[in-house]
Amino acid sequence: MLGLKALVALMILSLLAGPSLAAQSETAGTERVQVRLLSDRAGVVPGKAFTLALEQNIVPGWHTYWLNPGDSGLPTEIDWQLPEGARAGPILWPHPHRFDVGPITNYGFSDRVALLSEIVPPENLQPGDSFPIRAQVRWLVCEEICIPEEAELALTLPAVATLGEAVQHPALEAARSDIPVASPWASVTRQAGERVELHLDLPPATLDSVIEAAFFPDAWGQILHSGEQRLWTGQSGLVLSLEPDTGFDPSRTPLRGVLVLTERLADGSESHRALTLEAKIEQGAMSTATATEAGGTLSALPLGTAARFSDVGFLPALLFALLGGIVLNLMPCVFPVLSIKILSLSQQLGGDRRHMRRHGFVYTLGVLVSFAAVGGLLLSLRAGGEALGWGFQFQSPTFVLLMALLFFALGLMLSGVFSLGSALIGIGAGLGDKPGLSGSFFTGVLATLAATPCTAPFMGAAIGFAVTASPPLAMAVFLSLGLGLALPYLLLTLMPQALRWLPKPGAWMERLKQLLAFPLFGAAIWLVWVLALQSGADGVLAVLAAMLVLAFAAWLFQATRGLKRTGRLAATASAVLLLLASVFAAPGLLPARTTAVASAVSDGSIESKPFSPERVAALRAEGQPVFVNFTAAWCITCLVNEEIAFRDEEVARAFADAEVTYLKADWTNRDPVIAEALAAYGRSGVPLYLLYPAGGGEAAVLPQILTVGGVLEALQAASNRPPLRQAGAMQ
């Protein structure tokens, strides 16, 4: 029998050894992160839950990531491999910490963290059986660089009849204490100007002890992770003012996430309280909390702040839309379509003016219906959280392919390969009959589709207003834009005497009609080039094969017109089947969209770098002047500007002399980062040109139509240097 001293010594040793009794796996991992499994039970009972912890020991200076990693990163993943009938619950995430690396803000863990999961063994497990556990663990660990890592862990626990006492292991206890609990206090989301406020109804005693607060959203799209968080306290409780993410509407969506309060205790020490909450939605004015600011200042928006074009009023937006729509008629895709309609009008001089006016109104109706459809689709998709802008449909390779086929088919028709009469574009003597009217309507639809990849002067401010306004006001702006596009043709149908300066109708009109086919062929070639950037060589092969089939169908349709009825019907049916095959089969041949897009166009000798908000912020922090070109391969205005302004040798020298860093934001394919950057300047489409001056300051927004002189003048102002030499000046 043990003596009293020996018994006491044994009890002390047992207490000291308690934490080490936790069942644990072998340690695995890398030189940066060591991982192991810890169980809070020495044995498992059938059907009774127990807790496993994945412990990560992280070397100093590095960190892993939370459920929402923030601006970048990936959360840790655990793939459990358990016996049949067992199940594993989700990770019970402890509250994260904030890591700021330049303009990037991440949420995660450093030093040591334990991620808990509840495991339920199967009901048919018998005492004495073994319960093997395997886990494939993947994580991302970052310092200045990020490294994806993984490890496989294994732990076997015995099955027992009764569940023993939970093991008191320091890592398990620390993890349990850091898991957020549901907030016992009411919380409200409220709009406050351009910011969103989180109101928490704290009792006075707790409110007085709070010295810091930080909100961690549980998913993207709620707040800007790097945005400033301002803490206020007052009679209304605790108020945390946050910068909302683009598209977040606090009147529809409550804030969800974890709020970490830092409190000062009576003894002067600090403690942390982590609360999960889903703030209710409440409409309200600016906060009335007293001006007692307790939060620190965080980094600002990567692109800085600027006067928003969406701040223009409703009436100016309508006027800008009307003027922009008028200018769209001069775009190379729209102009041939409009020219054909004008030629058809000139053939009817001296005819029934009522028919001409009718065609003008029907054409206008086709344009307005099309603009309403495009605008409504854009607004509905943006309301659903999609980062889209003007010309968004050209970011779809399938749409680009179909448009290339359409322009190619129209070119074949105008060049005389085949003829459909006046059913499509209203050419010839059938202007006044019913097919001609339908042709006018669909010409309006075609003009709208052809105009959407272009952004004319005045349009940027108008569309910027539309995508942030209420649906009725936004639709009015889109319809005003459509009216501007339709207005020249409508006025000619109302005042046909303006056409009398044209030569009398004759053979020249047929030749001009055939000549107008070549701009349409050019547009088709341009769209094939866009598709090459989006889908690579396989996409080009798909559209060229479809064009071949379409051309053969057109030739077959025209070449068999002189056959008897049976042969003619068979040939027409074959042509139609070939046409349908080219239209419906070709999109299925497109490869999966690539994640990266080749540069839309070479900028001559100007060295360009890919755009990112982080790169802009880093360059601005160094005091360097920065030029950002928001462009896309399907944007005709962008390509014209780049050919005129950026390929000029004088401009290239000016960029080098002023030491301006040239960044290209290529929006050929959808990119939510670029969409958000455009939205920060009240824009919903490209082009947009920003020039940040040396030494800091707000960006200058250049015109949508660039000139060499205008770019040189802007570069001189941004570099704070003597005026740059103009082209042709004396040496």
Secondary structure, DSSP 8 states (H G I E B T S, - for coil): ---HHHHHHHHHHHHHHGGGGS-B---EE-SSEEEEEEES-SSB-TT--EEEEEEEEE-TT-BEEEEEEESS----EEEEE--TT-EE---B----EEEEETTEEEEEE-SEEEEEEEEE--TT--TT-EEEEEEEEEEEEESSSEEEEEEEEEEEEEB-SS-------HHHHHHHHHS-EE-SS-EEEEEETTEEEEEE---HHHHHHEEEEEEEESSTTSB-TTS--EEEEETTEEEEEE-B-TT--TTTS--EEEEEEEEE-TTS-EEEEEEEEE-EE----S----S-B-S------TT-----GGGS-HHHHHHHHHHHHHHHTTSTTHHHHHHHHHHHHHTTTTS-HHHHHHHHHHHHHHHHHHHHHHHHHHHHHHHTT----TTGGGGSHHHHHHHHHHHHHHHHHHHTS---TTTTT--SGGGGSHHHHHHHHHHHHHHHHHHTT---TTHHHHHHHHTTS-HHHHHHHHHHHHHHHHHHHHHHHH-GGGGGGS--SSHHHHHHHHHTHHHHHHHHHHHHHHHHHHHHHHHHHHHHHHHHHHHHHHHHHHHTTTS-HHHHHHHHHHHHHHHHHHHHHGGGG-----SS---SS--TT--EEE--HHHHHHHHHTT--EEEEEE-TT-HHHHHHIIIIIT-HHHHHHHHHTT-EEEEEE-SS--HHHHHHHHHTT-SSS-EEEEE-TTS---EE--SS--HHHHHHHHHHHHTSS----TT---
